[in-house]
Amino acid sequence: MKKLITALSFVPIIAAAIAVQFMPDKVPLHYDLSGEIDRWGSKYELLLIPLVLLIVMLVFIGIITHFENIAKNAPDDKTRASAVTNRKVAVGIAFGVLALLAAVLGHTIVKIFATTNAGVSHLDFDDLKFAALLIGILFIVGGNLCSRTKANGAIGLRLSWTEYNDVTWSKSNRFAGKVLCLAGVFSIVSTAFAKGIFAILLMLFFLTASVVISCVYAHKIYTEEKAKTNEDK
């Protein structure tokens, strides 16, 4: 799986390298909130996006390798099973991030061609709405995956409360995953009527609300579990 992730990480680099061959030397690289171009630059700056993607994928490969090593050297079946589960989650998140950044690159390439080619310059696309939509989808993917994690030091809702014991971790992360999925759904639905920066602000509001609600719930579970521990003593 790591080889596949690595191979797919180079596809955007190849695609960008091909695309720049057909672009003028100077291309639009940034737009203001009204959609007007406010910075032009070298077409080769486009290659920064796939390079960032490659770096991010290398980080995920390191995380995946970390869980593989834990599973390989696990002292017991429980530790091994947890590491295997977390590896699967890390792989899923890696593919989700890969797809997100590839979509951003593809959109950027289309936007550049639309702006620099008189034949398609009429293309009207709301960049911020598109970003809110993609991030909403990523919330749903990440929420579904993170809800399956076992206690670890790399992914999931990691707080002193959630790491108290297996129960606090499991309940808190399952709840946080569901809330993050809802944030993703609300973000996607909001793009039907919200435009520009408003779409981004709504997405950030839903994300912030999901984090706050998840932390409050995690503290509640922690308090309950700590009380049970004290009773047992």
N, C-alpha and C positions, 0 to 999 in steps of 0.2 A: 504493500500500500504506500509506503514511503517513496518508493521509486515512481509510482504513478503520480503522487503529489508533486514530486520534483519535476517530472516530465511535463505535467500540465502547467507548472509554474513558468516554464520557458516558452510556452505557446504565446502568451501576451507579448513577450519580448520580441519574438519573431514577427508577430502581427504588427506591432508598432514599428519595427525596423522596416517592414515592407511599406507600411502606410506613409512614413515620412519621405519615401522616395518620390511620392506623387504630390507632395505638399510644397508650397512656396517656402522660401527661406524664413520669412517672418509670418507667424500665425497668431491668432488670438489665444491667449492663455488664461485670461481671467475676465469675468463679467461682474458688473455691479448688481445690486439688488433689483434694478429695473430691467436687467438683461442686456445692458449696453456694455460693449467691450471697454475695459479700462486698463488693459495691459496686453501688449504684443511682445513676442519674444521669439527665440530660435525654435524651429520645429523640433530640434533634437531634445528640447526640454520634455517633450512628450515621453521620452524613454525613461524618465524618472518614475512614472507611475508603475510600469512593470518591474522596475528595479526594486521599488518599495515592496511590491507584491512578493518578489522573490525573497527579500529579507524576512518578511512576515512568515512566509512558508518555511524558511529555515528555522525560525523560532518554533513553529509548530512541530516540525520534524524533531527538534530537540526535545520537546515535551513528550511526543509520542515515544521516542527512544527511551526517555526517562521511565515511562510507565512499562515499557517492554522489559527494561532491566529489573524493575521491581518485581514484575511477574516471574521473570526467569530466576531470580534469587530469593523469591518469597519463602519465608520460614514455615508458612502454613497455607492451607487452601483458601482461607478467608482473605488473606492479604493478596494472594494470587488472583482470586476472582475479582477483587476490588480494582486491582491494577489493570486487568483485562477490560473491565467495564469502562474505566476512565480512559484507556487507550482508544476504545471505540468512540467515546464522546469527543476526544481530541481530534480524531480523524474526521468526524462529522463536522465539527466546527471549522477545521482547516478547509474542507471542501466548500463550506458556506462562505467563508471569508474570500476564498479564491474566486468563487462565482461572483461575489459582490464587487471585488476590485476589477475583475475582468469586465463586468458590466459598466463600471465607471470608465474604464479605458475605452471600451467600445463606443460609449456615448460621447466621450471627448473627441474621438476620431471623427465620428459623424458630424459633430458640432463644428469642428474645424473645417471639414470639407464643405459643409453647408454655408459657412461664413465666407470662405475664400473662393467658392465656385458660384459664379453669377447665375448659373442654371438652377441652383437649388437654394439660393440665398434667402428665399422666402420662408424656409423651414422655421417654424416657431415652436420652441420647446422650453418648458419650464424646468430649468436645471434643479432648482431647490425642491420642487415637488417630486421630481424623479429621485432625488437623493433621499427624501423622506420615505418614499415608497420602498426603495431598496433596503433602507435601514429597518423599516417595519418588517419586511420579510426576514431579515437577519435576526430580528428579535424573536420571531416565531421559531426559526430554526434553532437558535441558541437556547431559547427557553425549553424547547422539547428535549434537547440534548443535555443541558445542565441539570434538569430534574432527575436524570438517571445517574448522576455522578455518585461515587463513594468518597468518603473523607480523603482528601489529598491536599497537597500544598501548591497546586498549580491552577486548577479550574474549579468553578462553582462559586457559590456565595460563601466566601471565607471570612468569618468573623470569630472572635473568641467565643461568642455565644454558640455559633453553629458547630464549632470544633470541640465543644464540651464533651459530647459522646456521640455514638452512632445514631441515636434517636434524634438529637437536635440537628445533626447534619442532614439526615434523611428527610425529616419532616420540613425543615427550613428550605432545603433546596428544591424539594418537590413543589412546595408552595411558591417559591420565588420563580421557578420555571413557568408555572401556570400564569402568574401575574405578568411575567415578561412576555409571554405569548399574547395575553390580552392587550398589553401595551403595543405589541406589533399589529394586532388586528385593528385597534383604534387608530394607529398611525396610518395604516393603509386606507381605512375608510375615510379618514379626515382629508386625504388627498383628493377625494371626489369633489370637495367644495373649497378646500384651502389652497391658496396659491402662494408661490414665492416663499418669502421668509416666514409667513404665517404657518405654512406647512411644517417648516423646520421647528418653529417654536412649539407647535402642538406636539410634534414628535418628542421634543426634549421634555415637555411637560409630562407626557405619558411615561417616559423613561424615568424621570425623577420621582413621579408618584409610585411607580412600581418598585423602585429601590427603597423608598421610605416605608411603604407598606410591608415589603419583605423584611426589612430590618426590624420593624415593630413586631411582626409575627415571630421572627427568629428570637427576639428577646423574650417574648411570651413563652415560647417553647423551652427556652433555656431556664427561665424562672421555674417552670413546672418541673423540669427534670432535676434541677438543683434541689428543689424542695423534697423530691422523692429520695434523692441521695441522702439528704440530711435526716430524713425519717428513718431510713435503713440503718443509719448509724446509731 
